[in-house]
Amino acid sequence: MKDKKIRMVALDLDGTTLNNQKEISARTMTAFRKAMESGVHIVVSTGRTFQSLPKQLFSIEGLEYIVTSNGAHVTELATMKTIYENYLTSHAVEEVVRVLRGTGFSIETFVGGKAFIDKAEYEDVVANGSTYRDAEYIKSTRNPIPHICDYMIENKHQIENISINFEHIEEKEKWQRILEQIEGITLTSSFQHNFEIGGANTSKAEALRFLMRRLGVSSDELMACGDSPNDMEMIKLAEIGVVVGNASEEMKSLADYITDTNDNDGVAKAIEHFVL
């Protein structure tokens, strides 16, 4: 089945477009090229910061926009300019820091397109690895700074996202109830062990709505593909919400279409099926 109405394809990266080697496959790159040649806008929509994006993305000719930090930031690649921002308020940052300070949790924050982590935690990961996170990813994408909570207060007017990582899953449910009491934030997740905190209406879907207005694209001309809770809103927004086969059953229940896994060209197959 081909749906020629689709004019924009929004794609999550980790666990979706990227395979398990953190690469975009040749088949997916070909699908991108063919879709863009036919006038379809391919929009990367990720929880990563701009600095953490895989270099391979910047080799894709015709890629126009990248949504980063779960919708807090949109970059126009032709000019490398920020064209959209949706950050936490300074008051929300203060409240989050008040609740988290002294808990001992792994806390990260995104500022200026970069991801920051407490220096002590970073050095521990370098020395000892991690039992529940990708240590190599941390070492290659995180910037260590002393006193992460103090840093967030010092930069409270420009916080894109705050991430809390739980070594023990059972702590997550308890802290969800606590964090949900904070006004002016959104709470989502990109993998089993974390929560990601954004502004009051920050989401990939809101950033895509901005781009859709800019490009004259309606929601019935949108296909979105993802695998995790931080993809839920854009999957609901899209006329065709696609979930990869490696996603949870909860995510699959939201899908209009379930494609193959991220490691078996699921995104390419969805583009071929609905767009090409």
C-alpha positions as CSV (number, residue, x, y, z in Angstrom):
1,M,0.0,0.0,0.0
2,K,1.3,3.4,-1.0
3,D,-0.1,6.6,0.5
4,K,0.9,9.4,-1.9
5,K,-0.6,12.0,0.5
6,I,2.4,11.7,2.9
7,R,4.6,14.9,2.6
8,M,6.5,14.7,5.8
9,V,8.1,11.7,7.6
10,A,9.2,12.3,11.2
11,L,11.7,9.8,12.5
12,D,13.1,9.0,16.0
13,L,16.8,7.9,16.0
14,D,17.8,5.5,18.7
15,G,16.0,2.2,18.6
16,T,14.2,3.4,15.4
17,T,16.2,4.8,12.5
18,L,19.6,3.8,13.9
19,N,20.4,0.1,13.9
20,N,22.0,-1.6,16.9
21,Q,25.4,-0.4,15.6
22,K,24.1,3.2,15.9
23,E,24.2,3.5,12.1
24,I,21.7,4.3,9.4
25,S,21.6,1.3,7.0
26,A,22.2,1.6,3.3
27,R,18.6,0.6,2.6
28,T,17.3,3.4,4.9
29,M,19.6,6.0,3.2
30,T,18.3,5.0,-0.2
31,A,14.7,5.3,1.1
32,F,15.5,8.8,2.4
33,R,17.0,9.8,-1.0
34,K,14.0,8.5,-3.0
35,A,11.5,10.1,-0.6
36,M,13.2,13.5,-0.7
37,E,13.6,13.4,-4.5
38,S,9.8,13.0,-4.7
39,G,9.3,16.1,-2.5
40,V,8.8,14.5,0.9
41,H,10.4,16.2,3.9
42,I,12.4,13.8,6.1
43,V,12.6,15.2,9.6
44,V,14.8,13.7,12.3
45,S,13.0,14.0,15.6
46,T,15.2,12.8,18.5
47,G,15.7,13.1,22.2
48,R,19.5,13.6,21.6
49,T,21.1,17.0,21.8
50,F,22.5,18.6,18.6
51,Q,26.1,17.9,19.7
52,S,25.2,14.2,20.2
53,L,23.8,13.6,16.7
54,P,25.6,10.9,14.7
55,K,27.9,12.4,12.1
56,Q,26.3,10.3,9.4
57,L,23.2,12.5,9.5
58,F,25.1,15.5,8.2
59,S,26.1,13.5,5.0
60,I,22.4,13.1,4.0
61,E,21.9,15.5,1.1
62,G,18.5,17.2,1.2
63,L,17.9,16.8,5.0
64,E,16.5,20.2,6.0
65,Y,15.5,20.2,9.7
66,I,16.4,18.3,12.9
67,V,14.3,18.3,16.0
68,T,16.4,17.7,19.1
69,S,16.1,17.4,22.9
70,N,12.6,15.9,22.6
71,G,11.2,18.9,20.8
72,A,13.0,21.7,22.7
73,H,15.0,22.8,19.7
74,V,14.7,22.8,15.9
75,T,17.7,23.5,13.7
76,E,17.6,24.5,10.0
77,L,20.6,22.6,8.6
78,A,21.1,24.9,5.5
79,T,21.9,27.8,7.8
80,M,22.7,25.9,11.0
81,K,20.4,28.4,12.8
82,T,17.9,27.7,15.6
83,I,14.4,28.3,14.3
84,Y,12.4,27.1,17.3
85,E,12.9,26.8,21.0
86,N,10.6,25.4,23.7
87,Y,12.5,25.3,27.1
88,L,11.7,24.8,30.7
89,T,10.9,28.0,32.6
90,S,13.4,29.2,35.2
91,H,10.8,28.5,37.9
92,A,10.3,24.9,36.7
93,V,14.1,24.4,36.7
94,E,14.3,25.7,40.3
95,E,11.5,23.3,41.4
96,V,13.1,20.3,39.7
97,V,16.5,21.0,41.3
98,R,14.9,21.5,44.7
99,V,13.3,18.0,44.5
100,L,16.4,16.3,43.0
101,R,19.2,17.9,44.9
102,G,20.8,15.4,47.3
103,T,19.0,12.3,46.0
104,G,22.2,10.9,44.5
105,F,20.5,10.0,41.2
106,S,22.3,10.3,37.9
107,I,21.2,13.6,36.5
108,E,22.0,15.2,33.2
109,T,20.9,18.5,31.6
110,F,20.9,19.8,28.0
111,V,22.0,23.3,27.4
112,G,23.0,25.0,24.2
113,G,22.7,21.8,22.2
114,K,25.1,19.9,24.6
115,A,24.5,17.3,27.2
116,F,26.1,17.8,30.7
117,I,26.7,15.3,33.4
118,D,28.2,15.6,36.9
119,K,32.0,15.2,36.7
120,A,32.1,12.7,39.5
121,E,29.6,10.4,37.8
122,Y,31.4,10.8,34.4
123,E,34.7,9.8,36.0
124,D,33.1,6.8,37.6
125,V,31.6,5.6,34.3
126,V,35.0,6.0,32.6
127,A,36.7,4.0,35.4
128,N,34.0,1.4,36.0
129,G,31.5,1.4,33.2
130,S,27.8,1.2,34.0
131,T,25.4,-1.7,34.8
132,Y,22.4,-0.1,33.2
133,R,23.5,2.4,30.6
134,D,25.7,2.5,27.5
135,A,29.0,3.7,29.0
136,E,30.6,4.3,25.5
137,Y,27.6,6.6,24.6
138,I,28.0,8.5,27.9
139,K,31.8,9.0,27.3
140,S,31.3,10.1,23.7
141,T,28.3,12.5,24.1
142,R,28.3,13.8,27.7
143,N,30.3,16.9,28.9
144,P,31.4,16.6,32.6
145,I,31.0,19.5,34.9
146,P,31.2,19.9,38.7
147,H,28.0,20.1,40.7
148,I,25.3,19.5,38.1
149,C,22.5,21.0,40.2
150,D,24.3,24.2,40.7
151,Y,25.0,24.3,36.9
152,M,21.3,24.0,36.2
153,I,20.4,26.9,38.5
154,E,23.2,29.0,36.9
155,N,21.7,28.2,33.5
156,K,18.0,28.0,34.4
157,H,16.9,30.3,31.6
158,Q,18.2,28.0,28.8
159,I,17.5,24.4,30.0
160,E,16.3,22.3,27.1
161,N,15.8,19.1,29.1
162,I,16.7,17.4,32.4
163,S,17.2,13.6,32.4
164,I,17.1,11.4,35.5
165,N,18.5,7.9,35.3
166,F,17.5,5.2,37.7
167,E,19.8,2.2,38.3
168,H,16.9,0.4,40.0
169,I,13.7,0.3,38.1
170,E,11.5,0.1,41.2
171,E,12.6,3.6,42.1
172,K,11.2,5.0,38.9
173,E,7.5,4.5,39.8
174,K,7.9,6.2,43.2
175,W,9.6,9.2,41.6
176,Q,7.1,9.5,38.8
177,R,4.5,10.4,41.4
178,I,6.8,12.9,43.0
179,L,7.9,14.6,39.7
180,E,4.3,14.7,38.4
181,Q,3.5,17.2,41.3
182,I,5.8,19.8,39.8
183,E,3.9,22.3,37.7
184,G,5.0,23.5,34.3
185,I,6.9,20.4,33.1
186,T,6.3,17.4,30.9
187,L,7.6,14.0,31.9
188,T,8.6,11.3,29.4
189,S,11.1,8.6,28.8
190,S,13.4,7.3,26.1
191,F,14.5,4.1,27.7
192,Q,13.4,1.9,30.7
193,H,15.7,3.5,33.2
194,N,15.1,7.2,32.8
195,F,12.7,10.1,32.9
196,E,13.2,13.2,30.7
197,I,11.8,16.5,31.9
198,G,10.9,19.2,29.4
199,G,8.9,22.4,29.4
200,A,5.1,22.6,30.0
201,N,4.2,21.7,26.4
202,T,7.6,20.5,25.1
203,S,7.3,17.5,22.8
204,K,8.4,16.2,19.5
205,A,4.8,16.7,18.3
206,E,4.8,20.4,19.2
207,A,8.1,21.0,17.3
208,L,6.6,19.1,14.4
209,R,3.5,21.3,14.4
210,F,5.8,24.3,14.1
211,L,7.5,22.8,11.1
212,M,4.2,21.7,9.5
213,R,2.9,25.3,9.7
214,R,6.2,26.5,8.2
215,L,6.0,24.0,5.3
216,G,2.3,24.0,4.8
217,V,1.9,20.3,5.8
218,S,-1.2,19.0,7.6
219,S,-1.3,16.1,10.1
220,D,-3.0,13.9,7.5
221,E,0.1,14.3,5.4
222,L,2.4,13.2,8.2
223,M,4.0,9.8,8.9
224,A,5.9,9.4,12.2
225,C,8.0,6.5,13.4
226,G,9.3,5.7,16.8
227,D,9.8,3.2,19.6
228,S,9.6,4.9,23.0
229,P,7.3,7.0,25.2
230,N,8.9,10.2,24.1
231,D,7.6,9.3,20.6
232,M,4.0,8.9,21.7
233,E,2.7,12.4,20.9
234,M,4.1,12.6,17.4
235,I,2.8,9.1,16.6
236,K,-0.6,10.2,17.8
237,L,-0.3,13.4,15.7
238,A,0.5,11.6,12.5
239,E,-2.0,10.2,10.0
240,I,0.2,7.1,9.9
241,G,1.8,6.4,13.2
242,V,4.5,3.7,12.8
243,V,6.1,1.7,15.6
244,V,9.2,-0.5,15.1
245,G,9.0,-4.2,15.9
246,N,11.5,-3.9,18.7
247,A,9.3,-1.5,20.7
248,S,7.3,-2.4,23.8
249,E,3.7,-3.7,23.6
250,E,2.5,-0.5,25.1
251,M,4.0,1.5,22.1
252,K,2.8,-1.1,19.6
253,S,-0.8,-0.6,20.9
254,L,-0.6,3.0,19.7
255,A,0.5,2.2,16.1
256,D,-1.4,2.4,12.9
257,Y,1.3,0.2,11.5
258,I,4.0,-2.0,13.0
259,T,7.1,-2.2,10.9
260,D,10.1,-4.4,11.2
261,T,12.8,-3.9,13.9
262,N,15.4,-1.1,13.9
263,D,18.0,-3.7,13.1
264,N,16.1,-5.1,10.2
265,D,15.4,-1.9,8.2
266,G,12.1,-1.2,9.8
267,V,12.1,2.6,8.9
268,A,13.1,1.9,5.3
269,K,10.3,-0.7,4.9
270,A,7.7,1.8,6.3
271,I,8.9,4.5,3.9
272,E,8.8,2.0,1.0
273,H,5.4,0.8,2.0
274,F,3.6,4.2,2.5
275,V,5.6,6.8,0.6
276,L,7.5,5.4,-2.4
